[in-house]
Amino acid sequence: MYVAILGRQPALGMAELEQLFGSKHTAWFGDAAARVATDTLSVDRLGGSQKTGRIVAELTGDWRRASQHIIKSYTQAWMAHEGKLTLGISAYGFSVSPREVQKTAIILKQKLREHGVSLRVIPNAEPALNTATSHHNKLGLADNKVELLVVSDGRTIIIAESVGAQNITALAARDQARPRTDAFVGMLPPKLARMMINMLAMPPGSRGTGDDPDILRQRILDPFCGTGTLLQEAALLGFAVYGTDLSEKMIRYSRDNLNWLEESHRIHFDWYLHEGDAMTTTWQQPIDAVACETYLGQPFSAPPSAAKLREVRGNCNHIVSDFLVNIHPQLSSGTPLCLAVPAWRDARGLFTHLPLISGLERLGYQRRMLTHVTPAQLLYYRENQVVARELLLLEKA
Ligand SMILES: C[S@@+](CC[C@H](N)C(=O)[O-])C[C@H]1O[C@@H](n2cnc3c(N)ncnc32)[C@H](O)[C@@H]1O
């Protein structure tokens, strides 16, 4: 059993876990963490979790109780340890100060010193270490570099040993160090791209490892591929990738970025790119799944006037509906789609959605409903953003 510490928008991380592991094997734990019934859960596979950890204890009570448990069990576990140990403790869902969290580690350090064991403690600026601190200290990545994730949902306390924090260095490189980026088409964060691929819930065994050329990888199409962020993440997750875009420049950018990915990561995967208008293109088969960030309309730094919003919304709605109509006969029934489409936030934080969302059945698509997350929660945005990305999880009917 594992716990996942979910990211800035917990519902998206939860949707990703539910799609990967199934609703019966996943459950909310508090409002920012999830329990996952699985034998292994690498954080590297996920876009929407900051840390994952193997659950080692469950108790009831408050922080004091958790602290006593940690001191007792880790004094015992480590008193005969040879060599140096590093420990970080992260508390989630407790009203506790960073000092109090750190005190637990300091007491443990003193107890271990009596046994001649040296423990380095990572200082807590906050009750929970941030992802960067955990990542840079390699916590959870070696037996002697431990981070305890102590999570409360108000009733139960979970203590878990982290198996790693999100690799923010690698994510930043895939975002910024790749040769081609384009501020105008917008930058889909690699984390969100990864969540979207994972939300497709492709059947197990559908991805090749790259080692066996005879394993036919399932192929994911992005018909609005831009600079290729979704293709990049899908390729790293083991899929063959296929991208098309209206713009010749974007196809060149995707090509440069995928070449860079193969060279910099010393990997090889199947990829295919060509120009094409998503409203009229006939794609090459096979298409096993579709993931895309569609045209989002122009960026806004402040909510637009009603007339402007009507115009942009109508334009985006036209492109996305015509795309859905065009691709429909080219997909087999049951093919999963994950679309990021625009939704506009007004000054009160209310959203205007694309009209087509209420007529998906008429277009021949079914919305995939999740157990732990509602469709209204599948919105990705930052506080100051007007144009949010709304995730539509669909299936060809
Ligand atoms: C929001 S961007 C996608 C950005 C992409 N996710 C990335 O990581 O760079 C939308 C893309 O849709 C393309 N586009 C706009 N209208 C299109 C159409 N009718 N058919 C195909 N592509 C289109 C644009 O050229 C642009 O690259």
Ligand as a Chemical Component Dictionary entry (heavy atoms), coordinates in Angstrom:
data_LIG
# 
_chem_comp.id                   LIG 
_chem_comp.type                 NON-POLYMER 
_chem_comp.pdbx_formal_charge   0 
_chem_comp.three_letter_code    LIG 
# 
loop_
_chem_comp_atom.comp_id 
_chem_comp_atom.atom_id 
_chem_comp_atom.alt_atom_id 
_chem_comp_atom.type_symbol 
_chem_comp_atom.charge 
_chem_comp_atom.model_Cartn_x 
_chem_comp_atom.model_Cartn_y 
_chem_comp_atom.model_Cartn_z 
_chem_comp_atom.pdbx_ordinal 
LIG C1  C1  C 0  -2.240 25.327 -27.684 1  
LIG S1  S1  S 1  -1.261 24.877 -29.024 2  
LIG C2  C2  C 0  -0.670 23.292 -28.583 3  
LIG C3  C3  C 0  0.677  23.395 -27.924 4  
LIG C4  C4  C 0  1.305  22.064 -27.663 5  
LIG N1  N1  N 0  0.558  21.282 -26.682 6  
LIG C5  C5  C 0  2.743  22.223 -27.240 7  
LIG O1  O1  O 0  3.160  21.571 -26.294 8  
LIG O2  O2  O -1 3.491  22.994 -27.831 9  
LIG C6  C6  C 0  -2.392 24.568 -30.294 10 
LIG C7  C7  C 0  -1.784 24.155 -31.604 11 
LIG O3  O3  O 0  -2.860 23.891 -32.500 12 
LIG C8  C8  C 0  -2.442 24.259 -33.807 13 
LIG N2  N2  N 0  -3.684 24.435 -34.587 14 
LIG C9  C9  C 0  -4.544 25.456 -34.586 15 
LIG N3  N3  N 0  -5.585 25.193 -35.415 16 
LIG C10 C10 C 0  -5.375 23.939 -35.920 17 
LIG C11 C11 C 0  -6.069 23.095 -36.794 18 
LIG N4  N4  N 0  -7.208 23.479 -37.352 19 
LIG N5  N5  N 0  -5.546 21.889 -37.069 20 
LIG C12 C12 C 0  -4.396 21.495 -36.520 21 
LIG N6  N6  N 0  -3.668 22.248 -35.688 22 
LIG C13 C13 C 0  -4.156 23.463 -35.386 23 
LIG C14 C14 C 0  -1.573 25.466 -33.620 24 
LIG O4  O4  O 0  -0.652 25.594 -34.684 25 
LIG C15 C15 C 0  -0.868 25.147 -32.285 26 
LIG O5  O5  O 0  0.374  24.558 -32.495 27 
# 
loop_
_chem_comp_bond.comp_id 
_chem_comp_bond.atom_id_1 
_chem_comp_bond.atom_id_2 
_chem_comp_bond.value_order 
_chem_comp_bond.pdbx_ordinal 
LIG C1  S1  SING 1  
LIG S1  C2  SING 2  
LIG S1  C6  SING 3  
LIG C2  C3  SING 4  
LIG C3  C4  SING 5  
LIG C4  N1  SING 6  
LIG C4  C5  SING 7  
LIG C5  O1  DOUB 8  
LIG C5  O2  SING 9  
LIG C6  C7  SING 10 
LIG C7  O3  SING 11 
LIG C7  C15 SING 12 
LIG O3  C8  SING 13 
LIG C8  N2  SING 14 
LIG C8  C14 SING 15 
LIG N2  C9  SING 16 
LIG N2  C13 SING 17 
LIG C9  N3  DOUB 18 
LIG N3  C10 SING 19 
LIG C10 C11 SING 20 
LIG C10 C13 DOUB 21 
LIG C11 N4  SING 22 
LIG C11 N5  DOUB 23 
LIG N5  C12 SING 24 
LIG C12 N6  DOUB 25 
LIG N6  C13 SING 26 
LIG C14 O4  SING 27 
LIG C14 C15 SING 28 
LIG C15 O5  SING 29 
# 
